[in-house]
């Protein structure tokens, strides 16, 4: 079920658990795409598997860190306040 945010909340803070699940679901998708692409080009399962494993280890860590860092950067975010909170 999708939970709608109240209109006074522009953006919710992402939890660590959500970041981990997003990272894993993204990487599984990329694992499959990497394997298929390399296999199509080389026709060799061992090369496709080796490339897929190596590239996805460092890419997963990079993606996770990138998401967490950008989650903390305030630049470009707009925080809306409720009308009754504005002084």
TORLUM-529308 format. One record per atom (N, C-alpha, C, O, CB): atom name; x, y, z; residue in one letter. Coordinates in Angstrom, 2 decimals, padded with zeros to 5 digits. Glycine has a CB too. Layout:
BEGIN
[CA [X Y Z] a]
...
end
This chain:
BEGIN
[N [000.84 -001.18 000.00] x]
[CA [000.00 000.00 000.00] x]
[C [000.89 001.24 000.00] x]
[O [001.89 001.31 000.71] x]
[CB [-000.96 000.00 001.22] x]
[N [000.51 002.22 -000.80] x]
[CA [001.26 003.47 -000.88] x]
[C [000.69 004.45 000.13] x]
[O [-000.51 004.70 000.17] x]
[CB [001.22 004.06 -002.32] x]
[N [001.59 005.00 000.93] x]
[CA [001.17 005.96 001.95] x]
[C [001.41 007.36 001.41] x]
[O [002.53 007.70 001.03] x]
[CB [001.92 005.73 003.29] x]
[N [000.36 008.16 001.37] x]
[CA [000.49 009.53 000.90] x]
[C [000.97 010.41 002.05] x]
[O [000.55 010.26 003.20] x]
[CB [-000.86 010.05 000.33] x]
[N [001.87 011.32 001.72] x]
[CA [002.33 012.27 002.72] x]
[C [001.32 013.40 002.84] x]
[O [000.69 013.79 001.86] x]
[CB [003.73 012.83 002.35] x]
[N [001.15 013.93 004.04] x]
[CA [000.26 015.07 004.20] x]
[C [000.77 016.24 003.35] x]
[O [001.97 016.34 003.10] x]
[CB [000.15 015.49 005.71] x]
[N [-000.12 017.13 002.91] x]
[CA [000.29 018.22 002.03] x]
[C [001.34 019.15 002.62] x]
[O [002.08 019.80 001.88] x]
[CB [-000.90 019.02 001.64] x]
[N [001.42 019.23 003.95] x]
[CA [002.40 020.13 004.55] x]
[C [003.82 019.54 004.57] x]
[O [004.77 020.24 004.90] x]
[CB [001.99 020.46 005.97] x]
[N [003.96 018.27 004.22] x]
[CA [005.27 017.63 004.18] x]
[C [005.69 017.48 002.73] x]
[O [005.02 016.81 001.94] x]
[CB [005.24 016.25 004.90] x]
[N [006.81 018.10 002.38] x]
[CA [007.29 018.05 001.00] x]
[C [008.05 016.75 000.73] x]
[O [007.87 016.12 -000.30] x]
[CB [008.19 019.26 000.71] x]
[N [008.90 016.38 001.66] x]
[CA [009.76 015.22 001.44] x]
[C [010.06 014.57 002.79] x]
[O [010.39 015.26 003.76] x]
[CB [011.08 015.63 000.71] x]
[N [009.96 013.28 002.83] x]
[CA [010.27 012.55 004.07] x]
[C [011.73 012.16 004.06] x]
[O [012.34 012.02 002.99] x]
[CB [009.36 011.30 004.22] x]
[N [012.31 011.96 005.22] x]
[CA [013.69 011.53 005.34] x]
[C [013.76 010.04 005.03] x]
[O [012.94 009.26 005.52] x]
[CB [014.26 011.84 006.76] x]
[N [014.73 009.65 004.23] x]
[CA [014.88 008.25 003.87] x]
[C [015.63 007.51 004.97] x]
[O [016.68 007.96 005.43] x]
[CB [015.60 008.11 002.52] x]
[N [015.10 006.36 005.37] x]
[CA [015.75 005.57 006.40] x]
[C [016.89 004.74 005.81] x]
[O [016.97 004.54 004.60] x]
[CB [014.72 004.64 007.09] x]
[N [017.76 004.28 006.67] x]
[CA [018.86 003.43 006.25] x]
[C [018.34 002.15 005.60] x]
[O [018.86 001.71 004.58] x]
[CB [019.77 003.09 007.44] x]
[N [017.31 001.56 006.20] x]
[CA [016.72 000.33 005.65] x]
[C [016.19 000.52 004.24] x]
[O [016.38 -000.34 003.39] x]
[CB [015.60 -000.15 006.54] x]
[N [015.53 001.65 003.99] x]
[CA [015.01 001.94 002.66] x]
[C [016.15 002.09 001.66] x]
[O [016.07 001.59 000.54] x]
[CB [014.15 003.22 002.68] x]
[N [017.23 002.77 002.08] x]
[CA [018.39 002.93 001.19] x]
[C [018.99 001.58 000.84] x]
[O [019.38 001.35 -000.31] x]
[CB [019.46 003.83 001.86] x]
[N [019.07 000.68 001.81] x]
[CA [019.63 -000.65 001.57] x]
[C [018.75 -001.43 000.59] x]
[O [019.27 -002.04 -000.35] x]
[CB [019.77 -001.43 002.90] x]
[N [017.43 -001.42 000.79] x]
[CA [016.52 -002.15 -000.10] x]
[C [016.56 -001.56 -001.51] x]
[O [016.59 -002.31 -002.49] x]
[CB [015.09 -002.12 000.45] x]
[N [016.57 -000.23 -001.63] x]
[CA [016.67 000.41 -002.95] x]
[C [017.98 000.02 -003.63] x]
[O [017.99 -000.28 -004.82] x]
[CB [016.58 001.94 -002.82] x]
[N [019.06 000.03 -002.88] x]
[CA [020.36 -000.34 -003.43] x]
[C [020.35 -001.77 -003.94] x]
[O [020.80 -002.03 -005.05] x]
[CB [021.46 -000.17 -002.38] x]
[N [019.83 -002.68 -003.15] x]
[CA [019.81 -004.09 -003.55] x]
[C [018.92 -004.33 -004.76] x]
[O [019.30 -005.07 -005.67] x]
[CB [019.34 -004.95 -002.38] x]
[N [017.74 -003.72 -004.80] x]
[CA [016.84 -003.94 -005.94] x]
[C [017.44 -003.37 -007.22] x]
[O [017.32 -003.96 -008.29] x]
[CB [015.46 -003.31 -005.67] x]
[N [018.08 -002.22 -007.10] x]
[CA [018.75 -001.62 -008.26] x]
[C [019.90 -002.50 -008.74] x]
[O [020.03 -002.75 -009.94] x]
[CB [019.27 -000.21 -007.91] x]
[N [020.71 -002.98 -007.82] x]
[CA [021.88 -003.77 -008.20] x]
[C [021.47 -005.11 -008.80] x]
[O [022.15 -005.59 -009.71] x]
[CB [022.77 -003.99 -006.98] x]
[N [020.40 -005.73 -008.33] x]
[CA [019.95 -006.99 -008.93] x]
[C [019.56 -006.75 -010.38] x]
[O [019.91 -007.54 -011.26] x]
[CB [018.74 -007.57 -008.14] x]
[N [018.86 -005.67 -010.63] x]
[CA [018.50 -005.31 -012.01] x]
[C [019.75 -005.12 -012.86] x]
[O [019.82 -005.62 -013.98] x]
[CB [017.65 -004.03 -012.03] x]
[N [020.73 -004.39 -012.34] x]
[CA [021.97 -004.13 -013.08] x]
[C [022.78 -005.42 -013.26] x]
[O [023.39 -005.61 -014.31] x]
[CB [022.82 -003.06 -012.36] x]
[N [022.79 -006.30 -012.26] x]
[CA [023.48 -007.59 -012.40] x]
[C [022.96 -008.35 -013.62] x]
[O [023.74 -008.85 -014.43] x]
[CB [023.29 -008.44 -011.13] x]
[N [021.66 -008.42 -013.73] x]
[CA [021.06 -009.15 -014.85] x]
[C [021.41 -008.47 -016.17] x]
[O [021.80 -009.14 -017.13] x]
[CB [019.52 -009.22 -014.68] x]
[N [021.28 -007.16 -016.22] x]
[CA [021.60 -006.43 -017.45] x]
[C [023.07 -006.56 -017.83] x]
[O [023.41 -006.75 -019.00] x]
[CB [021.23 -004.96 -017.31] x]
[N [023.96 -006.46 -016.83] x]
[CA [025.40 -006.63 -017.09] x]
[C [025.70 -008.00 -017.68] x]
[O [026.39 -008.12 -018.69] x]
[CB [026.21 -006.43 -015.79] x]
[N [025.15 -009.04 -017.05] x]
[CA [025.41 -010.40 -017.51] x]
[C [024.93 -010.58 -018.95] x]
[O [025.67 -011.09 -019.80] x]
[CB [024.73 -011.42 -016.59] x]
[N [023.71 -010.18 -019.22] x]
[CA [023.14 -010.35 -020.56] x]
[C [023.96 -009.59 -021.60] x]
[O [024.28 -010.13 -022.66] x]
[CB [021.67 -009.87 -020.60] x]
[N [024.30 -008.37 -021.30] x]
[CA [025.07 -007.54 -022.24] x]
[C [026.44 -008.14 -022.53] x]
[O [026.82 -008.28 -023.69] x]
[CB [025.22 -006.12 -021.70] x]
[N [027.20 -008.48 -021.49] x]
[CA [028.54 -009.04 -021.69] x]
[C [028.46 -010.40 -022.38] x]
[O [029.30 -010.71 -023.22] x]
[CB [029.27 -009.17 -020.34] x]
[N [027.46 -011.20 -022.03] x]
[CA [027.30 -012.50 -022.68] x]
[C [027.00 -012.34 -024.18] x]
[O [027.54 -013.07 -025.01] x]
[CB [026.17 -013.31 -022.00] x]
[N [026.15 -011.38 -024.51] x]
[CA [025.85 -011.13 -025.93] x]
[C [027.11 -010.75 -026.70] x]
[O [027.32 -011.22 -027.82] x]
[CB [024.79 -010.01 -026.07] x]
[N [027.96 -009.91 -026.10] x]
[CA [029.18 -009.47 -026.78] x]
[C [030.26 -010.54 -026.85] x]
[O [030.97 -010.64 -027.85] x]
[CB [029.73 -008.25 -026.09] x]
[N [030.39 -011.35 -025.80] x]
[CA [031.49 -012.32 -025.76] x]
[C [031.05 -013.75 -026.06] x]
[O [031.83 -014.54 -026.58] x]
[CB [032.15 -012.28 -024.41] x]
[N [029.82 -014.08 -025.75] x]
[CA [029.35 -015.45 -025.91] x]
[C [029.93 -016.40 -024.88] x]
[O [029.82 -017.61 -025.03] x]
[CB [029.68 -015.94 -027.29] x]
[N [030.56 -015.85 -023.83] x]
[CA [031.22 -016.67 -022.81] x]
[C [030.63 -016.38 -021.43] x]
[O [030.66 -015.25 -020.94] x]
[CB [032.75 -016.43 -022.81] x]
[N [030.10 -017.43 -020.82] x]
[CA [029.47 -017.30 -019.51] x]
[C [030.49 -016.89 -018.45] x]
[O [030.20 -016.03 -017.61] x]
[CB [028.79 -018.62 -019.11] x]
[N [031.69 -017.49 -018.47] x]
[CA [032.70 -017.18 -017.43] x]
[C [033.11 -015.71 -017.46] x]
[O [033.23 -015.09 -016.41] x]
[CB [033.95 -018.06 -017.62] x]
[N [033.32 -015.17 -018.63] x]
[CA [033.69 -013.75 -018.73] x]
[C [032.54 -012.87 -018.25] x]
[O [032.75 -011.91 -017.52] x]
[CB [034.08 -013.38 -020.18] x]
[N [031.33 -013.21 -018.67] x]
[CA [030.16 -012.42 -018.26] x]
[C [029.97 -012.46 -016.75] x]
[O [029.69 -011.44 -016.13] x]
[CB [028.89 -012.95 -018.96] x]
[N [030.13 -013.64 -016.15] x]
[CA [029.99 -013.76 -014.69] x]
[C [031.09 -013.00 -013.95] x]
[O [030.82 -012.31 -012.97] x]
[CB [030.02 -015.24 -014.28] x]
[N [032.32 -013.13 -014.42] x]
[CA [033.44 -012.45 -013.77] x]
[C [033.28 -010.94 -013.79] x]
[O [033.45 -010.28 -012.77] x]
[CB [034.75 -012.82 -014.44] x]
[N [032.95 -010.41 -014.95] x]
[CA [032.74 -008.96 -015.06] x]
[C [031.56 -008.53 -014.20] x]
[O [031.64 -007.51 -013.51] x]
[CB [032.52 -008.56 -016.53] x]
[N [030.49 -009.29 -014.25] x]
[CA [029.29 -008.95 -013.50] x]
[C [029.59 -008.89 -012.00] x]
[O [029.16 -007.94 -011.33] x]
[CB [028.19 -009.98 -013.77] x]
[N [030.29 -009.85 -011.48] x]
[CA [030.58 -009.89 -010.04] x]
[C [031.51 -008.74 -009.64] x]
[O [031.22 -008.01 -008.69] x]
[CB [031.23 -011.24 -009.66] x]
[N [032.61 -008.57 -010.36] x]
[CA [033.58 -007.53 -010.00] x]
[C [032.97 -006.13 -010.08] x]
[O [033.09 -005.34 -009.15] x]
[CB [034.81 -007.61 -010.90] x]
[N [032.32 -005.84 -011.18] x]
[CA [031.80 -004.48 -011.36] x]
[C [030.67 -004.17 -010.39] x]
[O [030.50 -003.02 -009.98] x]
[CB [031.32 -004.28 -012.79] x]
[N [029.90 -005.17 -010.02] x]
[CA [028.77 -004.90 -009.15] x]
[C [029.14 -004.79 -007.69] x]
[O [028.38 -004.22 -006.91] x]
[CB [027.76 -005.95 -009.32] x]
[N [030.26 -005.31 -007.29] x]
[CA [030.70 -005.12 -005.90] x]
[C [031.04 -003.66 -005.66] x]
[O [030.54 -003.05 -004.73] x]
[CB [031.93 -006.02 -005.58] x]
[N [031.91 -003.10 -006.51] x]
[CA [032.28 -001.70 -006.28] x]
[C [031.16 -000.74 -006.66] x]
[O [031.03 000.32 -006.05] x]
[CB [033.54 -001.35 -007.07] x]
[N [030.35 -001.08 -007.65] x]
[CA [029.25 -000.20 -008.05] x]
[C [028.16 -000.15 -006.98] x]
[O [027.55 000.90 -006.77] x]
[CB [028.65 -000.66 -009.38] x]
[N [027.90 -001.24 -006.30] x]
[CA [026.91 -001.27 -005.23] x]
[C [027.33 -000.36 -004.09] x]
[O [026.52 000.42 -003.58] x]
[CB [026.69 -002.70 -004.73] x]
[N [028.56 -000.47 -003.69] x]
[CA [029.07 000.39 -002.62] x]
[C [029.04 001.86 -003.04] x]
[O [028.67 002.73 -002.26] x]
[CB [030.49 -000.02 -002.22] x]
[N [029.44 002.12 -004.27] x]
[CA [029.43 003.48 -004.78] x]
[C [028.03 004.08 -004.82] x]
[O [027.84 005.23 -004.42] x]
[CB [030.03 003.52 -006.17] x]
[N [027.06 003.31 -005.29] x]
[CA [025.68 003.78 -005.35] x]
[C [025.13 004.06 -003.95] x]
[O [024.50 005.10 -003.73] x]
[CB [024.79 002.74 -006.07] x]
[N [025.37 003.15 -003.03] x]
[CA [024.87 003.31 -001.66] x]
[C [025.45 004.58 -001.03] x]
[O [024.72 005.39 -000.46] x]
[CB [025.22 002.08 -000.82] x]
[N [026.77 004.75 -001.13] x]
[CA [027.40 005.94 -000.56] x]
[C [026.91 007.22 -001.24] x]
[O [026.67 008.22 -000.57] x]
[CB [028.93 005.83 -000.67] x]
[N [026.77 007.18 -002.55] x]
[CA [026.28 008.34 -003.30] x]
[C [024.89 008.74 -002.82] x]
[O [024.63 009.93 -002.59] x]
[CB [026.26 008.03 -004.81] x]
[N [023.98 007.78 -002.66] x]
[CA [022.63 008.06 -002.19] x]
[C [022.63 008.65 -000.78] x]
[O [021.92 009.62 -000.51] x]
[CB [021.79 006.79 -002.21] x]
[N [023.43 008.07 000.11] x]
[CA [023.45 008.55 001.49] x]
[C [024.05 009.95 001.59] x]
[O [023.58 010.78 002.37] x]
[CB [024.23 007.58 002.36] x]
[N [025.09 010.21 000.83] x]
[CA [025.70 011.54 000.84] x]
[C [024.72 012.58 000.31] x]
[O [024.52 013.62 000.94] x]
[CB [027.01 011.56 000.00] x]
[N [024.10 012.32 -000.84] x]
[CA [023.15 013.26 -001.42] x]
[C [021.92 013.44 -000.53] x]
[O [021.29 014.50 -000.55] x]
[CB [022.72 012.80 -002.80] x]
[N [021.58 012.44 000.24] x]
[CA [020.46 012.58 001.18] x]
[C [020.74 013.60 002.27] x]
[O [019.80 014.17 002.83] x]
[CB [020.15 011.25 001.81] x]
[N [022.00 013.85 002.57] x]
[CA [022.39 014.79 003.61] x]
[C [022.65 016.20 003.09] x]
[O [022.72 017.14 003.87] x]
[CB [023.62 014.28 004.32] x]
[N [022.80 016.34 001.79] x]
[CA [023.09 017.65 001.20] x]
[C [021.80 018.45 001.11] x]
[O [020.81 017.99 000.53] x]
[CB [023.74 017.50 -000.20] x]
[N [021.81 019.65 001.67] x]
[CA [020.61 020.47 001.71] x]
[C [020.41 021.28 000.43] x]
[O [019.30 021.74 000.16] x]
[CB [020.67 021.40 002.89] x]
[N [021.46 021.46 -000.35] x]
[CA [021.37 022.27 -001.56] x]
[C [020.30 021.72 -002.51] x]
[O [020.24 020.52 -002.77] x]
[CB [022.74 022.31 -002.27] x]
[N [019.47 022.60 -003.02] x]
[CA [018.46 022.21 -003.99] x]
[C [017.19 021.64 -003.41] x]
[O [016.29 021.27 -004.15] x]
[CB [019.03 021.25 -004.90] x]
[N [017.11 021.54 -002.08] x]
[CA [015.89 021.03 -001.44] x]
[C [015.05 022.23 -001.00] x]
[O [015.58 023.25 -000.55] x]
[CB [016.24 020.10 -000.23] x]
[N [013.76 022.09 -001.13] x]
[CA [012.84 023.12 -000.68] x]
[C [012.04 022.54 000.47] x]
[O [011.45 021.47 000.36] x]
[CB [011.91 023.61 -001.85] x]
[N [012.02 023.27 001.56] x]
[CA [011.25 022.84 002.72] x]
[C [010.04 023.76 002.82] x]
[O [010.18 024.97 003.01] x]
[CB [012.11 022.86 004.03] x]
[N [008.88 023.18 002.70] x]
[CA [007.64 023.94 002.81] x]
[C [007.17 023.89 004.25] x]
[O [007.18 022.84 004.90] x]
[CB [006.56 023.40 001.85] x]
[N [006.74 025.06 004.74] x]
[CA [006.18 025.12 006.08] x]
[C [004.68 025.32 005.96] x]
[O [004.18 025.92 005.00] x]
[CB [006.83 026.27 006.92] x]
[N [003.98 024.80 006.94] x]
[CA [002.53 025.03 006.97] x]
[C [002.27 026.51 007.18] x]
[O [003.07 027.20 007.80] x]
[CB [001.85 024.18 008.09] x]
[N [001.17 026.98 006.67] x]
[CA [000.84 028.40 006.77] x]
[C [000.74 028.84 008.22] x]
[O [001.16 029.95 008.54] x]
[CB [-000.47 028.69 006.05] x]
[N [000.22 028.02 009.11] x]
[CA [000.08 028.41 010.51] x]
[C [001.41 028.43 011.25] x]
[O [001.47 028.91 012.38] x]
[CB [-000.89 027.47 011.22] x]
[N [002.50 027.90 010.64] x]
[CA [003.82 027.93 011.27] x]
[C [004.62 029.18 010.90] x]
[O [005.57 029.54 011.60] x]
[CB [004.62 026.70 010.89] x]
[N [004.25 029.85 009.82] x]
[CA [004.97 031.03 009.34] x]
[C [004.67 032.20 010.25] x]
[O [003.51 032.49 010.57] x]
[CB [004.59 031.37 007.86] x]
[N [005.75 032.89 010.68] x]
[CA [005.58 034.03 011.60] x]
[C [005.77 035.31 010.86] x]
[O [005.66 036.39 011.46] x]
[CB [006.55 033.96 012.78] x]
end
